[in-house]
Amino acid sequence: MDVMIVTLIIGVLASVGVNRYDKFVARAKRPEAVMTFRALALAQREYLLTWGRYSGTFDALRFTIEGGTRVSPTEIQGRQYNYRIVQDDGLRSWYVIATGNIDGDPFLDIIGASNPR
């Protein structure tokens, strides 16, 4: 009887530990998007200063992500996230949406960034 109780307690503690570990690993993957957003904001700022408007494509910015693959002029697949640049509010605006499943649940994790207004 005592062995069963100890086994049950160890099982419960192990499942809690695995859940916390998964969340920690997911949090560790998020900096890819943050670093990409920062680099993209700098590239957009340079483009704005040169051309007087923001770019609507990664190609015009000559923007790449280390270890990433260009899917289209407006989409790049990174290691953890898929990035899509959108310019739907005119040439003086832009935003990027990063989507990926970094925590293994059935829902996509979505992070966005845009030009300062």
Secondary structure as the mmCIF struct_conf table of DSSP 4:
data_model
#
loop_
_struct_conf.conf_type_id
_struct_conf.id
_struct_conf.beg_label_comp_id
_struct_conf.beg_label_asym_id
_struct_conf.beg_label_seq_id
_struct_conf.end_label_comp_id
_struct_conf.end_label_asym_id
_struct_conf.end_label_seq_id
HELX_RH_AL_P HELX_RH_AL_P1 ASP A 2 LYS A 29
TURN_TY1_P TURN_TY1_P1 ARG A 30 ARG A 30
HELX_RH_AL_P HELX_RH_AL_P2 PRO A 31 TRP A 51
BEND BEND1 GLY A 52 ARG A 53
BEND BEND2 GLY A 56 THR A 57
HELX_RH_AL_P HELX_RH_AL_P3 PHE A 58 LEU A 61
TURN_TY1_P TURN_TY1_P2 ARG A 62 ARG A 62
TURN_TY1_P TURN_TY1_P3 GLU A 66 GLY A 67
STRN STRN1 THR A 69 SER A 72
TURN_TY1_P TURN_TY1_P4 PRO A 73 THR A 74
STRN STRN2 GLU A 75 GLN A 77
BEND BEND3 ARG A 79 GLN A 80
STRN STRN3 ASN A 82 VAL A 86
BEND BEND4 ASP A 89 ASP A 89
TURN_TY1_P TURN_TY1_P5 LEU A 91 ARG A 92
STRN STRN4 TYR A 95 GLY A 100
BEND BEND5 ILE A 102 ASP A 103
BEND BEND6 ASP A 105 PHE A 107
STRN STRN5 ASP A 109 SER A 114
#
